[in-house]
Amino acid sequence: MGALLVGIGDMKVGRAGDVITTLGLGSCVGVVLYDKSAKIGGMAHIMLPSSKGFDASNRAKFADLAIIDLVNLMGRAGARRGALTAKIAGGAHMFSGKADNVLMVGDRNVAACKEILRLLNIPVTAMDVGGTFGRTIELHTDTGGLNIRTVGAGQKMI
Amino acid sequence: MPNNPLDNIDQVHLEVFQEIGNIGAGNAATALAGILNRRIDMSVPKAKIVPFDTIVNLLEGPETIVAGVLIDISMDLNGYVLLVLHLRDAAEIMKLALNSDESAESIVARALSTGLGEIEYSVMLEVSNILAGSFLSAISSMTGLRIVPSIPQLSIDMLGAIMSIVAIQYGQSGDSVLFLDTRFSDDAKDITGNFFLIPDYESYKKLIGTLGID
């Protein structure tokens, strides 16, 4: 049983008893995958919706590559592909100013993650996205519960 | 696939960028000292290229509650100015600027429960405006580049969530960010802030180019 910390543009997979955390998600999105019977969980801290046209040497930054890689990593850890479910958190709009591409990236990140999970046939069982506040998320691999902490918007388990 | 342009940055150019910042910082320190009515020291700005993990791990890490003020800049230079202060230090600034009897701790507690008052918001925005405005106008007169700052936006939240805006801007081309970091503090050292100028890569090149260095 251990604590795993996922950095920005990073991913980790853990087994029963592990708690996987990423701190201070803003416009970035945390995608977690879980196999309930194997009690294997994984988390990716995604920064951008698509790798198209960008340097993709770090695949974990991009929704389109990170989720596929996370599925594969889960498989190698012993999770069953067909048993995976997903939860999504983050994608906030931290500053309400000008709606340029960078500042609206939260919405686009969430949309991209949902679309990729749909294409992979992985059901999204819970989401806590959007808003104007940051989130710290912790995946408890023994239950699949995702604890979400915020500064001004309380704490909840999804 | 495009390579990360930051991999090819010349150390000499980075020092030029830092020198440009130095002129801005002096100007900004004088302006801030005027509003707070006390002596303010600005550190010599540091031009840095660091991995994302470094910028989200400033202060006490990604969950540090900070006051972050974002100003975007446009016209000849594009990018952001970001002011990041520990919430406690932001409260000190509000207290000083408003000449308030309320303790900084009490302002912090209020900010986290019911939220700041309108006047406190205005103070933070105005301080940021003055810092950024004086900083940018020095750069502008030195380089001849026109720089238009937007209205500032304040967010009181986790450091990681606020800094991710910067990481995302640079995330398209690499895993590191380029910025100019200036720390300011008062005599008693009970206020410390981080002031970042984060140009996009094209603007950085333009800035260096105005000084005849290529």
Contacts between the chains, C-beta under 8 A, distances in Angstrom:
chain1	res1	chain2	res2	distance
A	7	B	52	7.6
A	7	B	53	5.3
A	7	B	56	8.0
A	8	B	52	4.8
A	8	B	53	6.5
A	8	B	56	5.7
A	8	B	160	7.3
A	8	B	164	6.6
A	8	B	167	5.8
A	9	B	52	6.2
A	9	B	167	7.6
A	9	B	171	6.8
A	9	B	175	6.6
A	23	B	56	7.8
A	23	B	61	6.9
A	23	B	62	3.8
A	23	B	63	5.2
A	23	B	158	7.2
A	23	B	160	5.3
A	24	B	56	6.5
A	24	B	62	3.6
A	24	B	63	5.7
A	24	B	158	3.9
A	24	B	159	6.2
A	24	B	160	2.2
A	24	B	161	4.7
A	24	B	163	8.0
A	24	B	164	7.4
A	25	B	160	7.2
A	25	B	161	6.3
A	25	B	164	7.4
A	26	B	157	7.6
A	26	B	158	7.7
A	26	B	160	6.8
A	26	B	161	3.2
A	26	B	162	6.3
A	26	B	163	7.8
A	26	B	164	4.0
A	26	B	165	6.7
A	27	B	161	7.9
A	27	B	164	5.7
A	27	B	165	6.6
A	27	B	168	6.1
A	28	B	164	5.1
A	28	B	167	8.0
A	28	B	168	7.2
A	47	B	164	7.2
A	47	B	167	6.4
A	47	B	168	5.3
A	47	B	171	4.6
A	48	B	168	6.5
A	48	B	171	5.5
A	48	B	172	6.4
A	53	B	2	7.7
A	54	B	1	7.6
A	54	B	2	7.2
A	54	B	172	4.8
A	54	B	173	6.7
A	55	B	1	5.2
A	55	B	2	5.6
A	55	B	3	6.5
A	55	B	4	5.8
A	55	B	172	7.8
A	55	B	173	5.8
A	55	B	174	6.3
A	56	B	1	6.6
A	57	B	1	7.8
A	57	B	175	7.8
A	58	B	175	5.3
A	61	B	171	5.5
A	61	B	175	7.6
A	92	B	161	6.8
A	94	B	68	7.7
A	94	B	70	7.9
A	94	B	155	5.2
A	94	B	157	6.7
A	94	B	161	5.8
A	94	B	162	6.0
A	94	B	164	7.6
A	94	B	165	6.3
A	95	B	70	4.8
A	95	B	153	4.0
A	95	B	155	5.8
A	95	B	165	7.1
A	96	B	153	6.1
A	97	B	70	6.8
A	97	B	72	6.8
A	97	B	150	6.2
A	97	B	151	7.0
A	97	B	153	4.4
A	98	B	72	6.2
A	98	B	150	6.2
A	100	B	72	7.5
A	102	B	165	6.5
A	102	B	168	5.8
A	102	B	169	5.1
A	103	B	165	7.1
A	105	B	168	5.5
A	132	B	155	7.2
A	133	B	157	5.7
A	133	B	161	7.4
A	134	B	157	4.5
A	134	B	158	4.0
A	134	B	160	6.6
A	134	B	161	2.6
A	134	B	162	7.3
A	135	B	161	7.4
A	136	B	62	7.7
A	136	B	63	5.9
A	136	B	158	6.9
A	151	B	65	5.8
A	151	B	112	7.0
A	151	B	156	6.9
A	151	B	157	5.1
A	151	B	158	6.0
A	152	B	112	7.0
A	152	B	115	7.5
A	152	B	156	7.4
A	152	B	157	7.4
